Amino acid sequence: MVLSMAKTFRRALLAFSFGVVVAGGTLTAPDLARAQANISSESRYSAIVVDAETGEVLYAKRADSPRYPASITKVMTLYLTFEALSNGKIKLDDQITVSRNAASKQPTKLGLSAGQTLSVEDAIQAIAIQSANDIATAMAEHLGGTESRFAAMMTLRAQELGMTQTRYVNASGLPDSRQISTARDIALLSRSIMRDYPQYYGYLGQKRFTYAGRTMNNHNGLLVKMPGVDGLKTGFTSASGYNLAASAVQDGHRLITVVLGGTSNASRDSQVAQLMRTGFDVARRRDAGEEILVAQNLFEPKSYERVETPNANLYQIADGADLDAEGDDEMQPIPDPVPVREVKAKVKVKEAPAKTPAGRYVVQVGAFKQKSDAQSQLKQVSRKFSQHFDDAETLIGAKVGGFFRAQFTGFTEQAARSACSALKAKRLACMVIAP
């Protein structure tokens, strides 16, 4: 079975290299058309708050609606860069040559000319801190040969991580109507990069970067405005609005908050900060013994503003007319959290037990860089979906493509599909594998 999965992985990568859409989760042409229509027909604002340790979603607002990620795209570019460093394929002092294609990218950029070089470490900082589109492209070409091939690698890794609604076509986040993600997928990526590469995560929280005598400040203003914030990435195009994926630690709890489609840097940062503070308040109340099972209402003190920009043409990005120019709007004071209202927990309804597994079908519930993470996922799924997995056997096979697969075995086809349906109903990754 492991050999079969390895062959499937290679076939998928080959298909992506030639621009073929892979079935089973990747956005197809009809999916993409619907996604673009949805972006143009509703408020671009979406948000999610996630407990980084457990993956629990504390709050979600249109978290599964398709959005343009803009420069948050670079988090996946850095994920694959950190992977190459971890695997020994590149070193921090290796030199990257800027191609003519990379040098031609629109601002924000570092501004190197074609033929100039910089170290991998400088490139990482330029991407994470300056959000340099030219250097993101240079890194993509260095690792993938071409930017389009690297984008295929990005999409494939997104699928491996469970980001089922994400498709990449470039490494920078420069405008392209085909480049789609969601707040939930971005939160999953944020959680993955800090989990899989903690030794490099610090680059995403570095406040400034000096190169060739020029000092550049990180676009993420919350790094200096809110205690505990230590990453991740901002993004902006006129089509996407102002985006931010941020993570913070307080009182031993780490939260990830994603806000997409803000009206300005300041209002976006204010919303992220308030969502963070409410999330930490929920964590403190739970630590004090309160049973808060449904946290969603705690985050809704008011209706958030609509974010359409009157002069923004959503389809202007199709011809690359917009620039990912992440400005430095003046920061506004971050408001104190709104007092928390009392919330009644929803009554859990026990589902009818599934048929006892008695077959050879496999249910895969994730792929992880660390074996311990795969084991943890199996335990969590077993506990939360016991009616489907109590009689199944767990399996973590050999590492394939850099990932350990977390799997349950011993299902009939009907039981396997029923179990997967239960997980997908909760927006959790799941795949049925036939014998």
N, C-alpha and C positions, 0 to 999 in steps of 0.2 A: 504494500500500500504506500509506503514511504517513497519507493522508487517511482510509482505511478504519479504521486504528487509532485515529485521533482521534475518529471517529464512535463506535467501540466504547467508548472512554473516556467520552464524554458520555452514552451510553446506560447504562453501568454506574453513573455518578454519579446519573442520574435514577432508576434503579431503586432504588438505596440510599436516596435521599431519601424514597421512599414505602415503605421498609421491606421491599423485596423482596430475597431472597437471590440473589446473582449466582452463576452457575455458573462452574466452572473454577478452583476453589481455595478459595473462601470456604466456611466451615462451613455446611452445610445443616442442616435440623432433625434428621434422623437422625444426622448427624455430631455435632451438639451433644449429643444424648441419649447417644450412646456416650461422648463426652468426659466428661460429668458422671458417668456410671457408672464410668468408669475412675478419676476422681478419688476417688470414694467407696470404691473397692475395693482401692486399693494405697497404700503409703506415699506421702505427699505430697512427700517429698524428691526433688529432681532437681537436676542441676548440669551445667555445661559450662564448659570453659576454651578460649578461642580466641585465636590470634595475630591481633592487630588489623590488622596490615599485610597478611598473606597470606590470612587467613581460615581457616587450618589449624585443625582441631579437635584439640587436644591431649588432651582428656579429655571424656567424656560419660557421664552416669549418668541414665538415663531422660530424656534431653534432649528427646525428641519426645513425651513423655507430656503430655496436656493438664493445665494448671494455672490457678488463678486468679491473675492478675498483681498484684492489689491496687494500691497506689500507684505501682508501676513503670509503670502505665498512663500516668502523667503525662509520661514520656519522649516518648511519641508526641504528647501535647498540646503539649509544648515543641517537638518537631520541626516541627509545623505552624505554631507561633508563629514560630520562627526562619525558616521558609520565607516567611511573610508579611513579616517584616522584610527579608529578603534581596530580595524582589520589590518592595519599596517600598509594599506595601499598608497597612502600619502603620509607626509610628515609636516609638522608645522613650519619647518624652515624650507620646504620645497618651494620652488619658484613657479608662478603661474604667468603665462604670457597673455597679454590682452590682444585679442584679435581685432581686425577691422570691424567685424560685426559687433563685438562687445563695445568697442570704443564709440560706436555710432548710437548707442542707446540714449534715450532721453533722460533728463534729470528726474529724480535725484541721482547724482553720479559722483564718482571720485574724480573723474576727468583725465584718466591716463590715456595716452595716445597709443595707437596700434603699434605693437612691437615692444612696448614697455612691459616690465615684469614687476611683480610684487610677491611677497611670501604668502603661503597659505594662511598663516596667522593674521597677517595684515588684511587679507581678503575676508576672513571671517569677521573681523571687527568692522570692516567697511560695510559688509552686508548687514550685520546685526545692529550697528549703531548709526551709521550714516544712511543705511538703506540704499546702498549704491547699486543701481540697476546695471551699470556697466560691469561691475565686479561680480554680481550674481551670474550674469551671462558668461563671464570668463571662467568662473568656477564650474558652471554647467558644462562648458566645452572641455575643460580640463578633465572632468570626471566621466563625461558621457560621450566625448568625441564631437557631438553637435548638441546644440541646445534642445532641438526637437527630440533627440534620442534621450537626453537627460530628463525632459519633461515626461516622456513615456515611463522612465524609471520612477519618477516622482509619483505618477498616477498608480503604478503597480504597487509601490510601497504603501500608498494611501489605502489601497484595497486590502493589503496584508494587515494593516493596522485597524481595519474595520471602518474606514472612512468611505462608506459606500456611496455618498452623494457628492464626491469630489472628483474633479477632472482638472489636470494641469496641462497647459500648452506652452508655458514659458517658465523660467526660473526666477523671474523678478517680480511678477505681479503687474507688469505694464498692461494697459488695457487690451483685452481680448474677450469678446462675448462668449467664447467657448470655455473660458476658465471659470469654473463654478465650484463653490463649496457651501457649507452651512456653518452656523455657530456651533452646532453639536460636533461636527467633524473637526472643526478648528480646536475645540476644547479637547477632543480626543488626541489630536496631534500634539497639543501643548503638554498634555499629561504624559504622552509617550516619550517626548524628547527629554523631559527632565527625569523620567524613570530609566530610560535606556542609556542616556549619556550624561549622568550627573557631573562627570569630570569636566564637561565642556559647557554645561548649562550657564555657567557664570558669564559667558560672553553675551548672553541675551539680557543681562542686567547691568552690564558695564555702562557707566554714566557718560563717559566721553572717550574719544579716540583721537590721538595725534598722529598725523602722517605728513611727511615732508614739511614739517614746521607749521602745519595747519591743524588746529584743534576743533573737533566736531562734537557737538552734544547729542546724546541719544534723544530721539524724537518722542520717547515715552516719558512724558512729564511726571507721571505718577511715581517714577523712581526716586524723585526728590521731594514730592509733595505728600506722599502717603507712607507712613511707617509700615515696613514689612514687605512692600512690593519689590520684587527682584527680577522681573522679566514680564512680558516676552517681546511683543512686536506690535507696531502700529501699521496702518495702511490707509491710503487715500487715493481715490480717483473721483472725478465728478460723477461717475456712474455708481460707484460703490458708497459714497459718503465717507465719513470718518470712522475707521475701524480700529479696534484695539483688542488684542488678547493679552491679558495680564494675569500674573500669579502673585500671591502674597502669603506670608506666614505670620500668624499671631497665636499666641498661647498654645503652641504645638500643633496647630491646625493649618493646613495649606489649602487654599481655595484657588480655583482657576475661574476667571470671569472673562467672557467674550461679549463685546458689544459691537455690532455692525450697523452702519448706516446712520451715524451721528451727524448732526448739522454743523459741528465745528469741533476742533480739538478740545476746546474748553468744556463744551456741553457733554461730549463723549466721555472725557475723563471724569467729569462730575458724576455721570451715571454709573461708570465702572466703580468709582470709589463708594458710592452709596450702596450699590449691590454687594460689594465686598464687605462693607461694614455691617449690613444686615445679615449676610452669611455668617460672619464671625459672631454676631449676636446670637444667632440660632445655635452655633456650636457651643458658646458659653452656657446658654440655657440648658442644652442637653447635658453638658458636663455637670451642671448643678442638679441634674436629676429629672428635668422636665422631659416628658415624652412628646416630642414634636415629630409626628410622622409625616405630616403634610406641610411643607414649608412654603409652598408657592404663594399663598396669600400674604405672607409676611413681607414679600418684596414688592407689593403693589400699592404703595401709598397714594399714587396718582397715576393718571394716564400719561404716558410719555408722549412728548411732542412728535408730530409727524415730521419726516425728515426730507421730503422731496425738496430739491433745490429748483426754484422756478426756471432757471435757464439751463438746467442740465438735460441733455439728450441722452437717454440710456443707451441708445444704439450708436452714439458717437464713437464708442469704444471699438466698434467693429473695424474702423479704418485707422485705429491707432492715433486719433487726433488728441485724446487727452494725455496728460502727463501724470505719472505717479509722483507728484510734487508735494511731499509731506511738509507743509508749512509749520511754522512755530507760532501759532496763535497765542496771544497772551493768556496765561492760565487764570481762570477765575477761582475764587475760593470754593473749596469743596464743602458742601453742606453737611451738617450733622445728620445722622440717620434719623428717619422718622420713627417716632415711638411705635413699638411693635404691638399689634392687636392680638387679641386672643384668637386662637384658631382651633376648631374642632377637627380631630383626626377623622379621616374617612374610615369606615368599617371595611375591613378586608373580607372579601367574599372568597371562600375556598372553592377552587375549581374542582370539577369532577376528575378523579384520578385517571391517568392515561392507562392504556393497556400495558400489562407487564411486558417489558422488552424480552423478546425471545428470538432474535434474529442476528443478522450479520451486518446490519447497517451501522454507520458511524455518524455521530453528530459532533462537528468541530465548533468550538465556542471561542476561538481566538488563536492568534499566533503572536509569540512574545520573544523578545531578545534574550530574556533571562528565564531559565527553567523554573525558578522560584515563582515568577509572575504567572507562568502557565499553571503551576500547582495551585496558586492562590485563586486564579480564575475558576478552576475546577471546583474548589471548595465553596466559593461564593455561589456559583450556579447550582451546585448540589443543595445548598442550604435554602436559597431563595426559590428554587423550582423543584423542590423535592418530589412533588407529585409526578414529575416526568422523569427524574433521574435517579430515584432511590434504588432501583434495581439494575442500573447500568454500571458497567465497569469503566474506570478512568484509564486513560492512556496518554502518555507524553512520549512521542517517538523521538528518534534521533534528530539533531538539528539539521534543517534543510533550508538552504537559501538564507542562512543567518537567523532562523526563527524556530522556536519550539512550538509545535501544534498541541493545543489543549483539546482533548477529544474524549467523548464517551462512546463506548462500544456495547454491542449486544442488543440493538434495536431491530424490531421489524420495520419495514418501510413506513407503515402507517404511524407507528409510535415515534419514529425519528422525525417525520414531518410535523407531527403534532407538537413535539418538544421544541422544534425549531420555530414553529409559528408562535409559541408562547414567548420565546426569547425575542423574536423580531417585533412582537406587539409592544415590548418594552424598549424598543430601539437598541437591542443588543445584537452583536454580531453572531451569526450562526450559519452553518452550512451542513447539508446532508450529503454524506459520501456513500455511494452504493458499493456493495462488496465486489 
